[in-house]
């Protein structure tokens, strides 16, 4: 059951990351005065890049293992989604602060200063 839940969570998070453009397509077309041909070209470019990424992802899964690849993919997907939000700069600074605090907790590693 745990494996199913984690697999479903991974798939759902990837799916949500891909849906941003399709959800906002109508609003973008009206605000930016894009034709349906332009929207189709954007969709085609995205899907072509997505399809081309499947082969290297499969090779990486064979080499690294599915768990590591899915874990890295989820982190990369979350970072990409967070970077596209209106408050991306604040989120990036917060993430950077968290990493700095974690690094500071490991004084012998990564040349960090210990926390008071």
C-alpha positions as CSV (number, residue, x, y, z in Angstrom):
1,X,0.0,0.0,0.0
2,X,2.9,2.4,0.8
3,X,4.5,1.8,-2.5
4,X,1.2,2.5,-4.3
5,X,0.6,5.7,-2.3
6,X,4.1,7.0,-3.1
7,X,3.9,6.1,-6.7
8,X,0.5,7.8,-7.0
9,X,1.9,10.9,-5.2
10,X,4.9,11.0,-7.6
11,X,2.7,10.7,-10.6
12,X,0.2,13.3,-9.4
13,X,3.0,15.8,-8.6
14,X,4.5,15.3,-12.1
15,X,1.1,15.7,-13.7
16,X,0.3,18.9,-11.8
17,X,3.7,20.3,-12.9
18,X,2.8,19.7,-16.6
19,X,-0.8,21.2,-16.4
20,X,0.1,24.8,-15.8
21,X,0.2,25.9,-19.4
22,X,-3.0,24.0,-20.5
23,X,-4.9,25.6,-17.6
24,X,-3.8,29.1,-18.4
25,X,-3.9,28.8,-22.2
26,X,-7.2,30.6,-22.7
27,X,-6.2,33.5,-20.5
28,X,-2.8,33.8,-22.1
29,X,-4.3,33.8,-25.6
30,X,-6.6,36.7,-24.8
31,X,-4.1,38.7,-22.8
32,X,-1.2,38.3,-25.2
33,X,-3.3,38.1,-28.4
34,X,-1.9,34.7,-29.4
35,X,-3.5,32.8,-32.2
36,X,-4.4,29.1,-32.0
37,X,-1.5,28.3,-34.3
38,X,0.9,30.0,-31.8
39,X,-0.6,28.1,-28.9
40,X,-0.4,24.9,-30.9
41,X,3.3,25.6,-31.6
42,X,4.0,26.1,-27.9
43,X,2.2,22.8,-27.1
44,X,4.1,21.0,-29.8
45,X,7.4,22.3,-28.6
46,X,6.6,21.3,-25.0
47,X,5.4,17.8,-26.0
48,X,8.4,17.2,-28.3
49,X,10.9,18.2,-25.5
50,X,8.9,15.9,-23.1
51,X,9.1,13.0,-25.5
52,X,12.8,13.5,-26.2
53,X,13.4,13.5,-22.5
54,X,11.9,10.1,-22.1
55,X,14.9,8.3,-23.6
56,X,17.6,9.8,-21.4
57,X,15.3,9.4,-18.4
58,X,14.9,5.7,-19.2
59,X,18.7,5.3,-19.5
60,X,19.2,7.2,-16.3
61,X,16.6,4.9,-14.5
62,X,18.6,1.9,-15.7
63,X,21.8,3.3,-14.4
64,X,20.7,5.1,-11.2
65,X,17.6,3.1,-10.3
66,X,14.0,4.1,-10.3
67,X,13.8,5.3,-6.7
68,X,16.7,7.8,-7.1
69,X,15.5,9.0,-10.4
70,X,11.9,9.6,-9.2
71,X,13.2,11.3,-6.1
72,X,15.5,13.6,-8.0
73,X,12.7,14.2,-10.6
74,X,10.3,15.2,-7.9
75,X,12.7,17.6,-6.4
76,X,13.5,19.1,-9.8
77,X,9.9,19.3,-10.7
78,X,9.0,21.1,-7.4
79,X,11.9,23.5,-8.0
80,X,10.7,24.2,-11.5
81,X,7.1,24.8,-10.4
82,X,8.2,27.0,-7.5
83,X,10.4,29.1,-9.8
84,X,7.5,29.9,-12.1
85,X,5.3,31.4,-9.4
86,X,4.9,35.1,-8.7
87,X,6.6,34.8,-5.4
88,X,9.5,32.7,-6.8
89,X,12.2,35.1,-5.6
90,X,10.9,34.8,-2.0
91,X,10.7,31.1,-2.2
92,X,14.2,30.7,-3.7
93,X,15.5,32.9,-0.8
94,X,13.7,30.7,1.7
95,X,15.0,27.5,0.2
96,X,18.5,29.0,0.2
97,X,18.1,29.9,3.9
98,X,17.0,26.4,4.7
99,X,20.0,24.9,2.9
100,X,22.3,27.3,4.7
101,X,20.8,26.3,8.1
102,X,21.2,22.6,7.2
103,X,24.8,23.2,6.1
104,X,25.5,25.0,9.3
105,X,24.3,22.0,11.3
106,X,27.1,19.9,9.8
107,X,30.2,21.8,11.0
108,X,32.8,19.2,9.8
109,X,31.3,19.0,6.4
110,X,30.9,21.5,3.6
111,X,33.1,24.1,5.4
112,X,30.1,25.6,7.3
113,X,30.2,27.8,10.4
114,X,28.4,26.2,13.4
115,X,25.1,27.7,14.6
116,X,25.1,29.4,18.0
